[in-house]
Amino acid sequence: MENQNKNLIIAAVLSALVLIGWTVFFPPEQTTNPEGGETVSDQAASATAPTIAPTPDALNTATQDAKNVANATSDELANIPRIPVQTPDLKGSISLMGGRFDDLSLEKYKETLADDSPDVRLLAPISGTEPNAAKPYYVVYGWSPAGGYSADQVPGPRTVWTAPEGAKLTPDTPVTLTWDNGAGLIFRRTISVDDDYMFTVQQSVENTTDTEVRLAPYGIIARHGLPPSKATYVLHEGAVRMSDGKLEEIKYKKFGDLEQSAGEGQAELISVSEGGWTGFTDKYWMTTLAPKTGPFTSVVKYSGENSDIYQTETRLPVMTVAAGATQSADTYLFAGAKEYEVIKGYQDNLGITKFVDSIDWGWFYFLTKPIFWLLHWLHAAIGNMGWAIIALTCIIKLIVFPLARKSYISMAKMKELQPEMEALKERAGDDRQKLQQGMMELYKKNKVNPAAGCLPILLQIPIFFSLYKVIYVTIELYHAPWFGWIHDLSAPDPTSILNLFGLLPWGTPEPGSFLFILSLGILPILLGVSMWFQQKLNPAPADKSQAMIFAWMPWIFMFMLGSFASGLVLYWIANNTITFIQQYTIMSMHGKRPDIFGNIKSSFGKKKADGKAK
């Protein structure tokens, strides 16, 4: 039993070391300024959409935009007319070159808490030449010819469309773009938008010739370079798609591992027979394409030669348009914040397959989803996300209390036997067999199983990891205040011990710097103190080296976890505090009212360590 006990202690220490190493090598995401935009010479190499490979039924005659279309100059890009976009939640414009969505900002979300902070920018054009211009990130639609027509006779990313004079896209005023290829085909693109983040794009072609034509519509989301945020293993950022009910997530670093496909480069194609969607997801924002009806081909592609372009595509089947007839295809385009209620509404009302799974629920999704719902309900009822987090932690701790109670009782018994274990160890000396026999007799005599508290703890791990996941990904924490100095629960504590919490006339170090790790705020200090109090209730390891490691762990975690989002630190503080209260109460009820400074008062009439009677 002694070996089992030591193995459990070693496992706990190794788990802590793994978490510390994870925090060092995969630190929490920090927001940074976007990298500089492309130069004019760079634009010449990337002013068109990436290569479009043939659709499965297009007889290998689809357009190859990056190869077959002349490069646009900066003057051309600057002089292309635009259609303003204005909704309650979005603002921006659509370029008539390609009819591309490449200028979109979120009205409800700011980059910082400053009064003059700009809106969060989701989509950005290729033409940005400012030093801090966002990397190009856009959506473009087009048609692939399937016989009888060449690439320049169908609209693509370089096509300049015609819009009605004074057109403006709002929830009440859809916009129709038109392009006549001069050879008997008239293409139209009708764009509408709702009050939130959903565009509906109808692509149609009218055949005025006396022969049928075969064409295939497509949609592309292209992202030039990596987004400015840091990737973590806690959260998925990259491509995400749903294909006939199967969810697939591809991180950016995995794009380079995509298989080489004939005529495609590095790409992965999936045939979707009924319903699905594909796009890119960030922590809080997302851009996805969802054909209104199936089937279609879902594509994830990486263009690494002389470029760094990540893209997802939806390719619809070839349409046969009879002479004098018109054919159309509708696609939903979501571009906005990952607000649960909004996304759930699109899933229910528009029939977008499992759209709520675009939120990163993690491995324990069966736990994360109900916890997520409960947090949102508490937030709506209380009106403050910080207090909602504390209330949620209390509810979860209450639910798992029957399991936790067994662990606390086991720890109380082990702590009671600790003086006798130390005495037994001194008597046994180096005789390990004698020590082991003595420990077995001691456990048997007192009816103590040292491993009894482990199973309840293991059963709680998925629940608390799911709770951690919910708090990490929910967008309601973004710029959400708690009280006092906490104005953004998604950001680290803004106070710093280096300036005496604002009393000295200098600011805090920049997030991500070495000094920032040392710059403890009020919440991280409270986290360390709460961990220290909780640790004092647990039996100390018999081995002095292990005991020293355990003694330092609260303060190590204080520094390592202190730079995480305030909402997460608040959750840990609440969890530690509730755990301390529960454990202290259980130990007192079972005859052990512990003194957190090391002295233990017994109600069984036993003597204290100094030999005095109680």
LINWO-V589462 format. One record per residue. N is the residue number from 1. RES is the residue in one small letter. PSI is psi as a letter, one per 20 degrees, with the letter a starting at -180 (999 if undefined). Layout:
((N RES PSI) (N RES PSI))
//
This chain:
((1 m h) (2 e g) (3 n h) (4 q g) (5 n g) (6 k h) (7 n h) (8 l g) (9 i g) (10 i g) (11 a g) (12 a g) (13 v g) (14 l h) (15 s g) (16 a g) (17 l h) (18 v g) (19 l h) (20 i g) (21 g h) (22 w g) (23 t h) (24 v g) (25 f h) (26 f m) (27 p r) (28 p q) (29 e p) (30 q p) (31 t p) (32 t r) (33 n q) (34 p q) (35 e r) (36 g q) (37 g r) (38 e q) (39 t r) (40 v h) (41 s h) (42 d h) (43 q h) (44 a h) (45 a i) (46 s j) (47 a i) (48 t r) (49 a q) (50 p r) (51 t p) (52 i o) (53 a r) (54 p q) (55 t r) (56 p h) (57 d j) (58 a j) (59 l k) (60 n k) (61 t j) (62 a r) (63 t q) (64 q n) (65 d g) (66 a h) (67 k h) (68 n i) (69 v p) (70 a q) (71 n p) (72 a q) (73 t r) (74 s h) (75 d g) (76 e g) (77 l h) (78 a h) (79 n j) (80 i p) (81 p q) (82 r q) (83 i p) (84 p q) (85 v p) (86 q o) (87 t r) (88 p h) (89 d i) (90 l q) (91 k q) (92 g b) (93 s r) (94 i p) (95 s p) (96 l i) (97 m o) (98 g i) (99 g k) (100 r q) (101 f o) (102 d j) (103 d n) (104 l p) (105 s q) (106 l o) (107 e h) (108 k i) (109 y p) (110 k q) (111 e h) (112 t a) (113 l i) (114 a q) (115 d h) (116 d j) (117 s p) (118 p r) (119 d q) (120 v p) (121 r p) (122 l g) (123 l q) (124 a q) (125 p r) (126 i h) (127 s j) (128 g p) (129 t j) (130 e q) (131 p h) (132 n k) (133 a q) (134 a q) (135 k q) (136 p p) (137 y o) (138 y r) (139 v p) (140 v q) (141 y q) (142 g a) (143 w q) (144 s p) (145 p q) (146 a k) (147 g p) (148 g i) (149 y q) (150 s r) (151 a h) (152 d j) (153 q j) (154 v q) (155 p p) (156 g a) (157 p h) (158 r i) (159 t p) (160 v o) (161 w r) (162 t p) (163 a q) (164 p q) (165 e p) (166 g j) (167 a q) (168 k p) (169 l o) (170 t r) (171 p h) (172 d i) (173 t n) (174 p r) (175 v p) (176 t p) (177 l q) (178 t q) (179 w p) (180 d p) (181 n i) (182 g j) (183 a k) (184 g i) (185 l p) (186 i o) (187 f p) (188 r q) (189 r o) (190 t p) (191 i p) (192 s r) (193 v q) (194 d a) (195 d i) (196 d d) (197 y j) (198 m p) (199 f q) (200 t p) (201 v o) (202 q o) (203 q p) (204 s q) (205 v p) (206 e p) (207 n o) (208 t j) (209 t r) (210 d j) (211 t q) (212 e q) (213 v q) (214 r p) (215 l q) (216 a p) (217 p q) (218 y r) (219 g q) (220 i p) (221 i o) (222 a p) (223 r o) (224 h o) (225 g r) (226 l q) (227 p r) (228 p i) (229 s q) (230 k p) (231 a q) (232 t r) (233 y i) (234 v h) (235 l q) (236 h p) (237 e p) (238 g b) (239 a q) (240 v p) (241 r q) (242 m p) (243 s o) (244 d l) (245 g i) (246 k p) (247 l p) (248 e p) (249 e p) (250 i o) (251 k q) (252 y h) (253 k i) (254 k i) (255 f h) (256 g i) (257 d j) (258 l q) (259 e q) (260 q o) (261 s q) (262 a p) (263 g j) (264 e h) (265 g b) (266 q o) (267 a q) (268 e o) (269 l p) (270 i p) (271 s p) (272 v p) (273 s h) (274 e f) (275 g q) (276 g a) (277 w r) (278 t q) (279 g b) (280 f q) (281 t p) (282 d a) (283 k g) (284 y i) (285 w r) (286 m q) (287 t p) (288 t q) (289 l p) (290 a o) (291 p q) (292 k h) (293 t q) (294 g r) (295 p r) (296 f r) (297 t p) (298 s p) (299 v p) (300 v p) (301 k q) (302 y p) (303 s o) (304 g i) (305 e o) (306 n k) (307 s r) (308 d m) (309 i p) (310 y p) (311 q q) (312 t q) (313 e q) (314 t o) (315 r o) (316 l q) (317 p r) (318 v p) (319 m p) (320 t o) (321 v o) (322 a r) (323 a p) (324 g j) (325 a r) (326 t p) (327 q q) (328 s r) (329 a p) (330 d q) (331 t p) (332 y p) (333 l o) (334 f p) (335 a o) (336 g b) (337 a q) (338 k m) (339 e p) (340 y g) (341 e h) (342 v g) (343 i g) (344 k h) (345 g g) (346 y h) (347 q g) (348 d g) (349 n h) (350 l i) (351 g k) (352 i o) (353 t o) (354 k l) (355 f h) (356 v i) (357 d i) (358 s h) (359 i p) (360 d n) (361 w h) (362 g a) (363 w h) (364 f l) (365 y h) (366 f i) (367 l h) (368 t g) (369 k g) (370 p h) (371 i g) (372 f g) (373 w g) (374 l g) (375 l g) (376 h h) (377 w g) (378 l h) (379 h g) (380 a h) (381 a h) (382 i h) (383 g j) (384 n p) (385 m h) (386 g g) (387 w h) (388 a h) (389 i g) (390 i g) (391 a g) (392 l g) (393 t g) (394 c g) (395 i g) (396 i g) (397 k h) (398 l g) (399 i g) (400 v j) (401 f g) (402 p h) (403 l g) (404 a h) (405 r g) (406 k h) (407 s g) (408 y g) (409 i g) (410 s g) (411 m h) (412 a g) (413 k g) (414 m h) (415 k h) (416 e h) (417 l i) (418 q g) (419 p h) (420 e h) (421 m g) (422 e g) (423 a g) (424 l h) (425 k h) (426 e h) (427 r h) (428 a h) (429 g c) (430 d j) (431 d n) (432 r h) (433 q g) (434 k h) (435 l g) (436 q g) (437 q g) (438 g h) (439 m g) (440 m g) (441 e g) (442 l g) (443 y g) (444 k g) (445 k g) (446 n j) (447 k l) (448 v p) (449 n o) (450 p i) (451 a j) (452 a h) (453 g i) (454 c g) (455 l g) (456 p h) (457 i g) (458 l h) (459 l h) (460 q h) (461 i g) (462 p h) (463 i g) (464 f h) (465 f h) (466 s h) (467 l g) (468 y g) (469 k g) (470 v g) (471 i h) (472 y h) (473 v i) (474 t p) (475 i i) (476 e i) (477 l i) (478 y o) (479 h k) (480 a p) (481 p q) (482 w e) (483 f r) (484 g c) (485 w i) (486 i o) (487 h i) (488 d o) (489 l i) (490 s i) (491 a q) (492 p r) (493 d p) (494 p i) (495 t r) (496 s p) (497 i i) (498 l h) (499 n k) (500 l l) (501 f l) (502 g i) (503 l h) (504 l q) (505 p l) (506 w q) (507 g a) (508 t q) (509 p q) (510 e p) (511 p p) (512 g i) (513 s r) (514 f g) (515 l h) (516 f h) (517 i h) (518 l i) (519 s m) (520 l p) (521 g a) (522 i g) (523 l g) (524 p h) (525 i g) (526 l h) (527 l g) (528 g g) (529 v g) (530 s h) (531 m h) (532 w g) (533 f g) (534 q h) (535 q h) (536 k i) (537 l i) (538 n q) (539 p p) (540 a q) (541 p q) (542 a h) (543 d p) (544 k h) (545 s g) (546 q h) (547 a h) (548 m g) (549 i g) (550 f h) (551 a h) (552 w i) (553 m g) (554 p h) (555 w h) (556 i g) (557 f h) (558 m g) (559 f g) (560 m h) (561 l i) (562 g h) (563 s j) (564 f r) (565 a q) (566 s h) (567 g h) (568 l g) (569 v h) (570 l g) (571 y g) (572 w g) (573 i g) (574 a g) (575 n g) (576 n g) (577 t g) (578 i g) (579 t g) (580 f g) (581 i g) (582 q g) (583 q g) (584 y g) (585 t g) (586 i g) (587 m h) (588 s g) (589 m h) (590 h k) (591 g j) (592 k n) (593 r n) (594 p q) (595 d o) (596 i i) (597 f j) (598 g i) (599 n p) (600 i p) (601 k p) (602 s q) (603 s j) (604 f j) (605 g j) (606 k r) (607 k q) (608 k r) (609 a h) (610 d j) (611 g i) (612 k q) (613 a q) (614 k 999))
//
